[in-house]
């Protein structure tokens, strides 16, 4: 039998995978015998990583060219490795083929990670611990072979190649340490990979946020958009990072040559995370107005929705109205939901016309909403209909039918909001008997719930509902939890400003209790005094 060095001497340097396979069959004594026992480190030493040591290649008894090519790739020049001690420890700890192949399962698999697993299998085959035929048809092994034989993209650096491995490392602390060696563009890519996999690794995200926030390097608009998208998708908000993103957006806007698509992405993400930064919102508004001809309709719609969510009243409203509001039509929206969001936004910003309101309250439109849309959009119809009844006194257009099933839509409450509301109601029980003095979770039909409704006299004293008179004051106790408030500039969202306007128009005095002012863990005496002061403030 020829020695391995002799076999290699007969193989052309530029031989294809198929040619390599044929040479192995021709010169090896086994049916398909591949390269064996090259000068390499042992399994344990290899896992620790060494770019200067050739990888071990096992005896190949499979006639599958893919498998042959995968093992042949182990003899290629090793590249600089990113050390992953926790992951390497798991590979070293694997005692069986099954345990080793289980490590390869997951939605992402880097070439380097596949290389480590296959090299271990090569060692075991070489030492006659296992036979290739035991696993060469296993889908997990075939997948490893495909990763190894796939031609890497020319623009990928060693670090880039391993970003998917960083994302898929189960030890978050280890992955976070790896972030220190990445560039800003690579960190942004990791965030996008996490978002695509919907993997909210807090340690990883915290490390990325810290490194990008302290960097003096400016983010370009695309990077800002990607980071905001990741924040919105993963619901991970870092105030210091967001501050840097907003500053970099403002500095990069004038140089924007990408068009309005990146602006639309930024606006959509700011709206989703309810982040209110008046400076960046004004800067984006100015850019959109200066580039109106090149701004896509969908990006203009995104601007109005984000302004409404954050309740930001732009000083450029007259120009916005002339350039966009009066020009945008339902045709431009393409989707009914986009047009409904636009009209709702105008209602929140107090800029809707009768024509806008009627366009979404016609029977044909509301019937489609009733059948095709989920609760959030049904609530927007109720908001608009309530505004038509209570805020637009001269409105004569269509209104929601009294028999519409849309009225049955009820806002969903988070566990935290329910707990906050329960604490407030419990505290109110120390001011008056709840059974006769307070109604809870009142569905107003306006598209909002009132956590508590009660009656008081002109001096702020509580009254039972059976003694209702024209002299009494109806009080709506409204609870605002974290999701009801903007981030950045912390204040109620545009939706909740609209709620308060509707409740005032309905004859209520609004007693708003935001989570920033009321702490359910305070002593009972403090909570009682807080609510007493709130009642005094509205009488």
VENBELPE-V62811 format. One record per residue. N is the residue number from 1. RES is the residue in one letter. PHI is phi in whole degrees, -180 to 180 (none if undefined). OMEGA is omega in degrees with one decimal (none if undefined). NEAR is the number of other ideal C-beta (glycine too) atoms within 10 Angstrom. Layout:
n=N res=RES phi=PHI omega=OMEGA near=NEAR
n=N res=RES phi=PHI omega=OMEGA near=NEAR
This chain:
n=1 res=X phi=none omega=-180.0 near=10
n=2 res=X phi=-69 omega=173.3 near=14
n=3 res=X phi=-73 omega=-176.1 near=10
n=4 res=X phi=-62 omega=179.0 near=17
n=5 res=X phi=-64 omega=178.8 near=9
n=6 res=X phi=-70 omega=177.9 near=10
n=7 res=X phi=-60 omega=-177.2 near=19
n=8 res=X phi=-67 omega=-179.6 near=15
n=9 res=X phi=-67 omega=-178.3 near=9
n=10 res=X phi=-93 omega=-177.3 near=11
n=11 res=X phi=-98 omega=177.6 near=17
n=12 res=X phi=-57 omega=-177.7 near=9
n=13 res=X phi=-63 omega=-176.8 near=5
n=14 res=X phi=-102 omega=-179.2 near=6
n=15 res=X phi=-65 omega=176.8 near=14
n=16 res=X phi=-76 omega=179.0 near=11
n=17 res=X phi=-60 omega=-179.5 near=15
n=18 res=X phi=-65 omega=178.3 near=11
n=19 res=X phi=-63 omega=177.9 near=12
n=20 res=X phi=-58 omega=-179.9 near=18
n=21 res=X phi=-61 omega=-179.1 near=22
n=22 res=X phi=-66 omega=178.5 near=15
n=23 res=X phi=-64 omega=179.4 near=16
n=24 res=X phi=-62 omega=178.9 near=21
n=25 res=X phi=-65 omega=-174.3 near=16
n=26 res=X phi=-71 omega=-170.4 near=11
n=27 res=X phi=-102 omega=-178.7 near=16
n=28 res=X phi=-90 omega=-178.5 near=19
n=29 res=X phi=-75 omega=178.3 near=7
n=30 res=X phi=-77 omega=179.2 near=13
n=31 res=X phi=-53 omega=172.4 near=11
n=32 res=X phi=-138 omega=-176.9 near=18
n=33 res=X phi=-114 omega=-175.4 near=18
n=34 res=X phi=-108 omega=-176.4 near=27
n=35 res=X phi=-61 omega=-173.0 near=24
n=36 res=X phi=-139 omega=171.1 near=18
n=37 res=X phi=55 omega=170.9 near=13
n=38 res=X phi=-75 omega=-179.7 near=17
n=39 res=X phi=-75 omega=-179.3 near=7
n=40 res=X phi=-138 omega=176.0 near=21
n=41 res=X phi=-79 omega=178.3 near=18
n=42 res=X phi=-69 omega=178.6 near=10
n=43 res=X phi=-54 omega=-175.7 near=20
n=44 res=X phi=-66 omega=-179.0 near=12
n=45 res=X phi=-68 omega=-179.8 near=11
n=46 res=X phi=-62 omega=-177.5 near=23
n=47 res=X phi=-62 omega=178.9 near=21
n=48 res=X phi=-71 omega=172.4 near=12
n=49 res=X phi=93 omega=173.8 near=18
n=50 res=X phi=-152 omega=-177.6 near=14
n=51 res=X phi=-76 omega=-176.3 near=10
n=52 res=X phi=-94 omega=-175.7 near=6
n=53 res=X phi=-108 omega=176.2 near=14
n=54 res=X phi=-66 omega=-178.8 near=15
n=55 res=X phi=-84 omega=-177.5 near=22
n=56 res=X phi=-77 omega=179.7 near=25
n=57 res=X phi=-122 omega=-172.4 near=24
n=58 res=X phi=-94 omega=172.7 near=22
n=59 res=X phi=-72 omega=-177.6 near=19
n=60 res=X phi=-110 omega=178.9 near=28
n=61 res=X phi=-114 omega=179.0 near=16
n=62 res=X phi=-93 omega=176.6 near=20
n=63 res=X phi=-91 omega=-179.3 near=12
n=64 res=X phi=-81 omega=-179.8 near=16
n=65 res=X phi=-58 omega=-179.8 near=18
n=66 res=X phi=-64 omega=179.4 near=15
n=67 res=X phi=-67 omega=178.3 near=26
n=68 res=X phi=-59 omega=-179.4 near=23
n=69 res=X phi=-65 omega=179.9 near=19
n=70 res=X phi=-63 omega=178.8 near=27
n=71 res=X phi=-68 omega=177.2 near=26
n=72 res=X phi=-64 omega=-178.5 near=22
n=73 res=X phi=-67 omega=179.3 near=20
n=74 res=X phi=-68 omega=179.0 near=22
n=75 res=X phi=-88 omega=-178.9 near=16
n=76 res=X phi=-73 omega=-178.2 near=11
n=77 res=X phi=-65 omega=-179.5 near=7
n=78 res=X phi=-74 omega=177.7 near=19
n=79 res=X phi=-107 omega=-178.4 near=15
n=80 res=X phi=-60 omega=-175.2 near=10
n=81 res=X phi=-98 omega=167.7 near=16
n=82 res=X phi=-89 omega=-176.3 near=19
n=83 res=X phi=-74 omega=179.4 near=12
n=84 res=X phi=-132 omega=-172.0 near=24
n=85 res=X phi=-58 omega=-178.4 near=13
n=86 res=X phi=-66 omega=179.2 near=14
n=87 res=X phi=-67 omega=178.8 near=22
n=88 res=X phi=-62 omega=179.1 near=18
n=89 res=X phi=-64 omega=178.2 near=12
n=90 res=X phi=-66 omega=178.7 near=18
n=91 res=X phi=-66 omega=178.8 near=20
n=92 res=X phi=-63 omega=-177.9 near=15
n=93 res=X phi=-77 omega=-179.9 near=10
n=94 res=X phi=-68 omega=-177.6 near=18
n=95 res=X phi=-108 omega=-177.8 near=8
n=96 res=X phi=-131 omega=176.5 near=11
n=97 res=X phi=-60 omega=-178.5 near=19
n=98 res=X phi=-60 omega=180.0 near=12
n=99 res=X phi=-63 omega=-178.7 near=12
n=100 res=X phi=-68 omega=-179.7 near=24
n=101 res=X phi=-69 omega=177.6 near=19
n=102 res=X phi=-62 omega=-179.8 near=12
n=103 res=X phi=-67 omega=-176.9 near=19
n=104 res=X phi=-85 omega=-177.1 near=18
n=105 res=X phi=-73 omega=-178.5 near=11
n=106 res=X phi=143 omega=-175.7 near=13
n=107 res=X phi=-78 omega=-179.9 near=12
n=108 res=X phi=-131 omega=-178.5 near=15
n=109 res=X phi=-148 omega=-179.8 near=20
n=110 res=X phi=-87 omega=178.9 near=19
n=111 res=X phi=-64 omega=-178.1 near=21
n=112 res=X phi=-64 omega=179.4 near=20
n=113 res=X phi=-67 omega=177.5 near=24
n=114 res=X phi=-63 omega=-179.6 near=23
n=115 res=X phi=-61 omega=-179.2 near=22
n=116 res=X phi=-65 omega=-178.4 near=26
n=117 res=X phi=-67 omega=-178.0 near=22
n=118 res=X phi=-66 omega=179.1 near=25
n=119 res=X phi=-66 omega=176.4 near=24
n=120 res=X phi=-67 omega=177.4 near=21
n=121 res=X phi=-61 omega=177.8 near=26
n=122 res=X phi=-63 omega=177.7 near=27
n=123 res=X phi=-60 omega=-177.3 near=21
n=124 res=X phi=-64 omega=178.1 near=21
n=125 res=X phi=-65 omega=-179.6 near=24
n=126 res=X phi=-62 omega=-179.6 near=19
n=127 res=X phi=-84 omega=178.9 near=13
n=128 res=X phi=59 omega=174.6 near=8
n=129 res=X phi=-76 omega=-179.2 near=11
n=130 res=X phi=-141 omega=174.9 near=17
n=131 res=X phi=-113 omega=179.8 near=14
n=132 res=X phi=-59 omega=-179.3 near=22
n=133 res=X phi=-65 omega=179.7 near=9
n=134 res=X phi=-72 omega=-172.9 near=14
n=135 res=X phi=-144 omega=-171.8 near=20
n=136 res=X phi=-67 omega=177.1 near=20
n=137 res=X phi=-105 omega=178.3 near=12
n=138 res=X phi=-65 omega=-178.1 near=14
n=139 res=X phi=-55 omega=-179.1 near=9
n=140 res=X phi=-70 omega=177.9 near=17
n=141 res=X phi=-71 omega=177.3 near=23
n=142 res=X phi=-59 omega=178.6 near=16
n=143 res=X phi=-65 omega=176.4 near=15
n=144 res=X phi=-60 omega=179.5 near=25
n=145 res=X phi=-63 omega=179.4 near=22
n=146 res=X phi=-64 omega=179.1 near=14
n=147 res=X phi=-65 omega=-177.9 near=20
n=148 res=X phi=-71 omega=-176.6 near=22
n=149 res=X phi=-91 omega=178.9 near=18
n=150 res=X phi=-73 omega=-178.7 near=11
n=151 res=X phi=-71 omega=-179.2 near=5
n=152 res=X phi=-69 omega=178.1 near=11
n=153 res=X phi=-68 omega=-174.5 near=8
n=154 res=X phi=-64 omega=-174.3 near=5
n=155 res=X phi=-88 omega=179.7 near=6
n=156 res=X phi=-91 omega=173.7 near=12
n=157 res=X phi=-89 omega=177.1 near=12
n=158 res=X phi=-54 omega=180.0 near=14
n=159 res=X phi=-67 omega=179.6 near=15
n=160 res=X phi=-58 omega=-177.1 near=17
n=161 res=X phi=-61 omega=-174.5 near=17
n=162 res=X phi=-98 omega=-179.2 near=23
n=163 res=X phi=-63 omega=178.6 near=22
n=164 res=X phi=-66 omega=177.0 near=21
n=165 res=X phi=-69 omega=177.1 near=22
n=166 res=X phi=-60 omega=-178.6 near=28
n=167 res=X phi=-64 omega=-173.8 near=23
n=168 res=X phi=-92 omega=176.1 near=20
n=169 res=X phi=-66 omega=-176.1 near=21
n=170 res=X phi=-77 omega=177.9 near=12
n=171 res=X phi=-84 omega=-174.5 near=15
n=172 res=X phi=-61 omega=-178.7 near=17
n=173 res=X phi=-65 omega=177.7 near=11
n=174 res=X phi=-66 omega=178.9 near=19
n=175 res=X phi=-62 omega=-179.3 near=23
n=176 res=X phi=-63 omega=178.8 near=21
n=177 res=X phi=-66 omega=-179.8 near=16
n=178 res=X phi=-68 omega=-176.9 near=20
n=179 res=X phi=-60 omega=-177.8 near=21
n=180 res=X phi=-58 omega=-178.5 near=10
n=181 res=X phi=-94 omega=-177.9 near=11
n=182 res=X phi=-97 omega=174.4 near=21
n=183 res=X phi=-84 omega=179.3 near=14
n=184 res=X phi=-59 omega=178.4 near=16
n=185 res=X phi=-58 omega=179.0 near=15
n=186 res=X phi=-69 omega=176.8 near=17
n=187 res=X phi=-63 omega=178.1 near=23
n=188 res=X phi=-62 omega=179.7 near=22
n=189 res=X phi=-65 omega=177.6 near=19
n=190 res=X phi=-61 omega=178.1 near=24
n=191 res=X phi=-60 omega=179.4 near=25
n=192 res=X phi=-66 omega=176.7 near=18
n=193 res=X phi=-65 omega=177.3 near=18
n=194 res=X phi=-61 omega=-179.7 near=21
n=195 res=X phi=-64 omega=-179.1 near=19
n=196 res=X phi=-66 omega=179.8 near=13
n=197 res=X phi=-93 omega=-177.0 near=16
n=198 res=X phi=54 omega=179.8 near=9
n=199 res=X phi=-107 omega=-175.8 near=16
n=200 res=X phi=-95 omega=178.3 near=13
n=201 res=X phi=-85 omega=-173.7 near=22
n=202 res=X phi=-64 omega=-179.3 near=11
n=203 res=X phi=-63 omega=179.7 near=15
n=204 res=X phi=-65 omega=-179.4 near=25
n=205 res=X phi=-65 omega=178.7 near=24
n=206 res=X phi=-65 omega=179.0 near=16
n=207 res=X phi=-65 omega=178.3 near=22
n=208 res=X phi=-63 omega=-179.6 near=27
n=209 res=X phi=-60 omega=-179.3 near=23
n=210 res=X phi=-64 omega=-176.3 near=16
n=211 res=X phi=-68 omega=-179.8 near=17
n=212 res=X phi=-72 omega=-177.3 near=22
n=213 res=X phi=-64 omega=-177.2 near=15
n=214 res=X phi=-87 omega=-179.2 near=10
n=215 res=X phi=-73 omega=176.1 near=13
n=216 res=X phi=-86 omega=-179.1 near=4
n=217 res=X phi=-74 omega=179.7 near=11
n=218 res=X phi=-79 omega=173.5 near=13
n=219 res=X phi=-81 omega=173.3 near=23
n=220 res=X phi=-84 omega=-174.4 near=19
n=221 res=X phi=-62 omega=179.3 near=20
n=222 res=X phi=-63 omega=177.7 near=17
n=223 res=X phi=-65 omega=176.6 near=23
n=224 res=X phi=-60 omega=-179.8 near=24
n=225 res=X phi=-63 omega=-179.3 near=24
n=226 res=X phi=-66 omega=179.9 near=22
n=227 res=X phi=-66 omega=177.2 near=27
n=228 res=X phi=-67 omega=176.4 near=25
n=229 res=X phi=-61 omega=178.0 near=18
n=230 res=X phi=-63 omega=179.2 near=21
n=231 res=X phi=-62 omega=-179.8 near=25
n=232 res=X phi=-70 omega=-177.7 near=20
n=233 res=X phi=-67 omega=-175.6 near=18
n=234 res=X phi=-98 omega=-178.6 near=18
n=235 res=X phi=52 omega=176.9 near=9
n=236 res=X phi=-119 omega=-174.7 near=21
n=237 res=X phi=-116 omega=174.6 near=16
n=238 res=X phi=-117 omega=-172.6 near=18
n=239 res=X phi=-62 omega=-179.3 near=12
n=240 res=X phi=-68 omega=178.1 near=12
n=241 res=X phi=-65 omega=-180.0 near=23
n=242 res=X phi=-63 omega=177.6 near=22
n=243 res=X phi=-64 omega=178.3 near=14
n=244 res=X phi=-65 omega=-179.9 near=20
n=245 res=X phi=-59 omega=-178.2 near=26
n=246 res=X phi=-65 omega=177.6 near=22
n=247 res=X phi=-65 omega=-179.6 near=16
n=248 res=X phi=-70 omega=175.3 near=19
n=249 res=X phi=-60 omega=-178.9 near=26
n=250 res=X phi=-61 omega=-177.5 near=16
n=251 res=X phi=-76 omega=-175.8 near=13
n=252 res=X phi=-98 omega=-173.8 near=17
n=253 res=X phi=-58 omega=-176.0 near=19
n=254 res=X phi=-63 omega=-179.2 near=10
n=255 res=X phi=-93 omega=-175.2 near=9
n=256 res=X phi=-65 omega=177.4 near=16
n=257 res=X phi=-115 omega=-175.5 near=6
n=258 res=X phi=-86 omega=-175.4 near=13
n=259 res=X phi=89 omega=-172.6 near=13
n=260 res=X phi=-91 omega=-176.5 near=22
n=261 res=X phi=-61 omega=179.6 near=14
n=262 res=X phi=-67 omega=177.0 near=21
n=263 res=X phi=-67 omega=178.3 near=25
n=264 res=X phi=-62 omega=177.9 near=23
n=265 res=X phi=-63 omega=178.3 near=21
n=266 res=X phi=-61 omega=-179.0 near=27
n=267 res=X phi=-63 omega=-179.3 near=28
n=268 res=X phi=-60 omega=-179.5 near=21
n=269 res=X phi=-67 omega=177.0 near=23
n=270 res=X phi=-59 omega=178.2 near=29
n=271 res=X phi=-68 omega=-178.6 near=23
n=272 res=X phi=-64 omega=179.8 near=17
n=273 res=X phi=-93 omega=176.6 near=20
n=274 res=X phi=57 omega=-176.5 near=22
n=275 res=X phi=-93 omega=-177.1 near=25
n=276 res=X phi=-107 omega=173.1 near=23
n=277 res=X phi=-128 omega=-175.5 near=23
n=278 res=X phi=-54 omega=-177.6 near=14
n=279 res=X phi=-65 omega=-178.2 near=11
n=280 res=X phi=-70 omega=178.0 near=24
n=281 res=X phi=-66 omega=177.3 near=22
n=282 res=X phi=-68 omega=-179.5 near=15
n=283 res=X phi=-65 omega=179.0 near=17
n=284 res=X phi=-67 omega=177.7 near=26
n=285 res=X phi=-59 omega=179.5 near=21
n=286 res=X phi=-63 omega=179.8 near=16
n=287 res=X phi=-62 omega=-179.0 near=19
n=288 res=X phi=-62 omega=179.1 near=24
n=289 res=X phi=-67 omega=-179.7 near=17
n=290 res=X phi=-72 omega=-178.7 near=12
n=291 res=X phi=-120 omega=-174.9 near=15
n=292 res=X phi=-57 omega=-176.7 near=16
n=293 res=X phi=-66 omega=-177.9 near=6
n=294 res=X phi=-105 omega=-179.9 near=10
n=295 res=X phi=-94 omega=178.9 near=21
n=296 res=X phi=-68 omega=180.0 near=14
n=297 res=X phi=-58 omega=-177.2 near=19
n=298 res=X phi=-64 omega=178.4 near=16
n=299 res=X phi=-77 omega=174.1 near=22
n=300 res=X phi=-66 omega=176.6 near=24
n=301 res=X phi=-61 omega=179.2 near=24
n=302 res=X phi=-62 omega=178.5 near=26
n=303 res=X phi=-60 omega=-177.0 near=26
n=304 res=X phi=-66 omega=-179.8 near=25
n=305 res=X phi=-65 omega=179.9 near=21
n=306 res=X phi=-69 omega=175.4 near=26
n=307 res=X phi=-61 omega=-179.5 near=27
n=308 res=X phi=-73 omega=-179.6 near=24
n=309 res=X phi=-59 omega=-178.6 near=23
n=310 res=X phi=-88 omega=-178.9 near=23
n=311 res=X phi=55 omega=179.8 near=20
n=312 res=X phi=-96 omega=-179.4 near=18
n=313 res=X phi=-95 omega=-176.5 near=12
n=314 res=X phi=-71 omega=175.6 near=19
n=315 res=X phi=-71 omega=-179.7 near=11
n=316 res=X phi=-95 omega=-171.7 near=13
n=317 res=X phi=-61 omega=-178.5 near=15
n=318 res=X phi=-59 omega=179.0 near=9
n=319 res=X phi=-71 omega=176.3 near=14
n=320 res=X phi=-60 omega=-179.5 near=22
n=321 res=X phi=-64 omega=-178.6 near=14
n=322 res=X phi=-69 omega=-172.9 near=12
n=323 res=X phi=-80 omega=-173.2 near=17
n=324 res=X phi=-119 omega=-171.1 near=20
n=325 res=X phi=-57 omega=-178.0 near=19
n=326 res=X phi=-76 omega=-176.0 near=10
n=327 res=X phi=-103 omega=-177.3 near=12
n=328 res=X phi=-70 omega=-179.7 near=17
n=329 res=X phi=-129 omega=180.0 near=11
n=330 res=X phi=-63 omega=176.7 near=17
n=331 res=X phi=-63 omega=-179.8 near=8
n=332 res=X phi=-64 omega=-176.2 near=16
n=333 res=X phi=-71 omega=-179.5 near=18
n=334 res=X phi=69 omega=179.9 near=12
n=335 res=X phi=-113 omega=179.0 near=11
n=336 res=X phi=-61 omega=-177.6 near=16
n=337 res=X phi=-63 omega=179.1 near=16
n=338 res=X phi=-66 omega=179.1 near=16
n=339 res=X phi=-68 omega=178.0 near=21
n=340 res=X phi=-62 omega=177.5 near=23
n=341 res=X phi=-60 omega=-178.7 near=22
n=342 res=X phi=-66 omega=-179.8 near=28
n=343 res=X phi=-64 omega=177.6 near=25
n=344 res=X phi=-59 omega=179.3 near=28
n=345 res=X phi=-61 omega=179.2 near=24
n=346 res=X phi=-65 omega=176.9 near=21
n=347 res=X phi=-65 omega=179.1 near=25
n=348 res=X phi=-60 omega=-177.2 near=26
n=349 res=X phi=-85 omega=178.1 near=21
n=350 res=X phi=62 omega=-177.8 near=13
n=351 res=X phi=-126 omega=-177.5 near=17
n=352 res=X phi=-74 omega=174.3 near=24
n=353 res=X phi=-97 omega=176.9 near=15
n=354 res=X phi=-58 omega=-179.2 near=13
n=355 res=X phi=-64 omega=176.9 near=9
n=356 res=X phi=-61 omega=-175.7 near=22
n=357 res=X phi=-63 omega=-178.1 near=23
n=358 res=X phi=-64 omega=-177.3 near=18
n=359 res=X phi=-63 omega=-178.7 near=20
n=360 res=X phi=-109 omega=179.8 near=26
n=361 res=X phi=-108 omega=174.5 near=21
n=362 res=X phi=-68 omega=-179.3 near=14
n=363 res=X phi=-59 omega=-177.4 near=11
n=364 res=X phi=-64 omega=-179.3 near=7
n=365 res=X phi=-72 omega=-176.4 near=19
n=366 res=X phi=-67 omega=177.2 near=23
n=367 res=X phi=-66 omega=176.4 near=14
n=368 res=X phi=-67 omega=177.5 near=13
n=369 res=X phi=-63 omega=-179.0 near=22
n=370 res=X phi=-61 omega=-175.2 near=17
n=371 res=X phi=-90 omega=-167.9 near=8
n=372 res=X phi=-99 omega=-169.9 near=10
n=373 res=X phi=-102 omega=178.4 near=19
n=374 res=X phi=-89 omega=-173.9 near=10
n=375 res=X phi=-54 omega=-176.6 near=14
n=376 res=X phi=-54 omega=-179.9 near=13
n=377 res=X phi=-75 omega=175.1 near=18
n=378 res=X phi=-65 omega=177.4 near=22
n=379 res=X phi=-65 omega=177.7 near=21
n=380 res=X phi=-67 omega=174.8 near=25
n=381 res=X phi=-62 omega=178.5 near=25
n=382 res=X phi=-64 omega=176.7 near=21
n=383 res=X phi=-60 omega=-177.9 near=20
n=384 res=X phi=-66 omega=179.3 near=29
n=385 res=X phi=-64 omega=177.7 near=24
n=386 res=X phi=-65 omega=177.8 near=25
n=387 res=X phi=-64 omega=178.3 near=24
n=388 res=X phi=-62 omega=-178.9 near=23
n=389 res=X phi=-80 omega=-168.6 near=17
n=390 res=X phi=-110 omega=-173.9 near=16
n=391 res=X phi=-110 omega=-179.3 near=17
n=392 res=X phi=-108 omega=-172.8 near=16
n=393 res=X phi=-62 omega=-177.5 near=8
n=394 res=X phi=-96 omega=-177.7 near=5
n=395 res=X phi=-70 omega=-177.9 near=17
n=396 res=X phi=-121 omega=-174.2 near=9
n=397 res=X phi=-84 omega=-178.5 near=14
n=398 res=X phi=-63 omega=175.2 near=18
n=399 res=X phi=-136 omega=-178.0 near=18
n=400 res=X phi=-66 omega=180.0 near=23
n=401 res=X phi=-62 omega=179.7 near=15
n=402 res=X phi=-62 omega=-177.8 near=7
n=403 res=X phi=-94 omega=-176.7 near=6
n=404 res=X phi=-65 omega=176.6 near=19
n=405 res=X phi=-72 omega=179.0 near=12
n=406 res=X phi=-62 omega=179.5 near=22
n=407 res=X phi=-62 omega=-179.2 near=17
n=408 res=X phi=-80 omega=179.3 near=11
n=409 res=X phi=-67 omega=-177.9 near=23
n=410 res=X phi=-124 omega=178.6 near=14
n=411 res=X phi=-59 omega=176.6 near=15
n=412 res=X phi=-85 omega=179.7 near=10
n=413 res=X phi=-113 omega=176.8 near=17
n=414 res=X phi=-73 omega=178.2 near=12
n=415 res=X phi=-61 omega=-179.9 near=8
n=416 res=X phi=-64 omega=179.8 near=12
n=417 res=X phi=-69 omega=177.4 near=20
n=418 res=X phi=-62 omega=-180.0 near=14
n=419 res=X phi=-67 omega=178.7 near=13
n=420 res=X phi=-65 omega=179.1 near=23
n=421 res=X phi=-63 omega=-179.8 near=22
n=422 res=X phi=-62 omega=178.9 near=14
n=423 res=X phi=-65 omega=179.8 near=18
n=424 res=X phi=-66 omega=179.1 near=21
n=425 res=X phi=-63 omega=178.6 near=17
n=426 res=X phi=-61 omega=179.3 near=13
n=427 res=X phi=-68 omega=177.5 near=20
n=428 res=X phi=-62 omega=178.5 near=21
n=429 res=X phi=-63 omega=176.2 near=14
n=430 res=X phi=-88 omega=178.0 near=13
n=431 res=X phi=-100 omega=179.0 near=16
n=432 res=X phi=-162 omega=179.7 near=17
n=433 res=X phi=-64 omega=-175.0 near=10
n=434 res=X phi=-66 omega=-172.7 near=16
n=435 res=X phi=-62 omega=-174.8 near=8
n=436 res=X phi=-109 omega=-174.5 near=12
n=437 res=X phi=-116 omega=-173.7 near=19
n=438 res=X phi=-142 omega=170.3 near=21
n=439 res=X phi=-108 omega=-178.6 near=14
n=440 res=X phi=-119 omega=178.5 near=16
n=441 res=X phi=48 omega=-178.3 near=14
n=442 res=X phi=-82 omega=176.3 near=14
n=443 res=X phi=-85 omega=-172.4 near=14
n=444 res=X phi=-82 omega=-173.9 near=17
n=445 res=X phi=78 omega=179.8 near=17
n=446 res=X phi=-96 omega=-176.5 near=21
n=447 res=X phi=93 omega=178.8 near=28
n=448 res=X phi=-149 omega=174.9 near=23
n=449 res=X phi=-103 omega=170.7 near=19
n=450 res=X phi=-102 omega=-177.6 near=23
n=451 res=X phi=-65 omega=178.2 near=23
n=452 res=X phi=-153 omega=176.0 near=22
n=453 res=X phi=-127 omega=179.0 near=18
n=454 res=X phi=-147 omega=179.3 near=24
n=455 res=X phi=-119 omega=174.7 near=22
n=456 res=X phi=-135 omega=175.6 near=20
n=457 res=X phi=-90 omega=-175.5 near=14
n=458 res=X phi=-65 omega=179.2 near=9
n=459 res=X phi=-95 omega=179.3 near=7
n=460 res=X phi=90 omega=179.1 near=15
n=461 res=X phi=-82 omega=-179.2 near=13
n=462 res=X phi=-70 omega=178.5 near=18
n=463 res=X phi=-126 omega=175.1 near=18
n=464 res=X phi=-72 omega=-176.9 near=14
n=465 res=X phi=-67 omega=179.9 near=13
n=466 res=X phi=-78 omega=176.8 near=7
n=467 res=X phi=-116 omega=-178.6 near=10
n=468 res=X phi=-64 omega=179.1 near=11
n=469 res=X phi=-146 omega=-179.9 near=8
n=470 res=X phi=-68 omega=-177.9 near=4
n=471 res=X phi=-84 omega=-175.3 near=9
n=472 res=X phi=-80 omega=-179.9 near=17
n=473 res=X phi=-111 omega=176.3 near=17
n=474 res=X phi=-84 omega=-177.5 near=15
n=475 res=X phi=-115 omega=174.7 near=24
n=476 res=X phi=-105 omega=177.4 near=24
n=477 res=X phi=-87 omega=-175.8 near=25
n=478 res=X phi=-115 omega=-177.6 near=23
n=479 res=X phi=-102 omega=177.2 near=24
n=480 res=X phi=-114 omega=175.4 near=22
n=481 res=X phi=-95 omega=-176.2 near=19
n=482 res=X phi=-56 omega=-176.2 near=15
n=483 res=X phi=-75 omega=179.2 near=12
n=484 res=X phi=-94 omega=-175.7 near=19
n=485 res=X phi=-119 omega=174.6 near=18
n=486 res=X phi=-73 omega=168.5 near=20
n=487 res=X phi=-91 omega=-176.6 near=17
n=488 res=X phi=76 omega=171.6 near=20
n=489 res=X phi=-84 omega=-170.3 near=14
n=490 res=X phi=-79 omega=176.7 near=12
n=491 res=X phi=-163 omega=-178.9 near=16
n=492 res=X phi=-57 omega=178.2 near=18
n=493 res=X phi=-68 omega=179.2 near=21
n=494 res=X phi=-59 omega=179.1 near=26
n=495 res=X phi=-60 omega=-177.4 near=20
n=496 res=X phi=-79 omega=169.5 near=21
n=497 res=X phi=-65 omega=177.2 near=16
n=498 res=X phi=-64 omega=178.5 near=26
n=499 res=X phi=-56 omega=-177.8 near=27
n=500 res=X phi=-65 omega=177.4 near=16
n=501 res=X phi=-63 omega=179.5 near=18
n=502 res=X phi=-66 omega=-179.4 near=22
n=503 res=X phi=-67 omega=176.5 near=23
n=504 res=X phi=-61 omega=-179.9 near=14
n=505 res=X phi=-66 omega=179.0 near=15
n=506 res=X phi=-82 omega=177.1 near=16
n=507 res=X phi=103 omega=-179.7 near=10
n=508 res=X phi=-93 omega=160.1 near=20
n=509 res=X phi=-97 omega=-174.4 near=15
n=510 res=X phi=-97 omega=174.5 near=17
n=511 res=X phi=-105 omega=-176.3 near=20
n=512 res=X phi=-88 omega=179.3 near=18
n=513 res=X phi=-122 omega=178.2 near=22
n=514 res=X phi=-79 omega=-178.8 near=18
n=515 res=X phi=-64 omega=-179.5 near=18
n=516 res=X phi=-73 omega=-177.5 near=12
n=517 res=X phi=-109 omega=-175.4 near=10
n=518 res=X phi=-113 omega=178.9 near=19
n=519 res=X phi=-113 omega=-178.8 near=13
n=520 res=X phi=-64 omega=-179.2 near=14
n=521 res=X phi=-93 omega=175.3 near=6
n=522 res=X phi=-66 omega=177.0 near=14
n=523 res=X phi=-65 omega=-176.6 near=9
n=524 res=X phi=-56 omega=-179.1 near=10
n=525 res=X phi=-60 omega=180.0 near=9
n=526 res=X phi=-67 omega=-179.1 near=11
n=527 res=X phi=-68 omega=178.3 near=20
n=528 res=X phi=-63 omega=-178.7 near=16
n=529 res=X phi=-63 omega=178.2 near=13
n=530 res=X phi=-59 omega=-178.3 near=16
n=531 res=X phi=-71 omega=175.8 near=18
n=532 res=X phi=-60 omega=179.9 near=13
n=533 res=X phi=-64 omega=178.2 near=9
n=534 res=X phi=-64 omega=178.8 near=17
n=535 res=X phi=-64 omega=179.6 near=20
n=536 res=X phi=-63 omega=-176.1 near=10
n=537 res=X phi=-68 omega=-176.6 near=10
n=538 res=X phi=-102 omega=179.6 near=15
n=539 res=X phi=-95 omega=none near=13
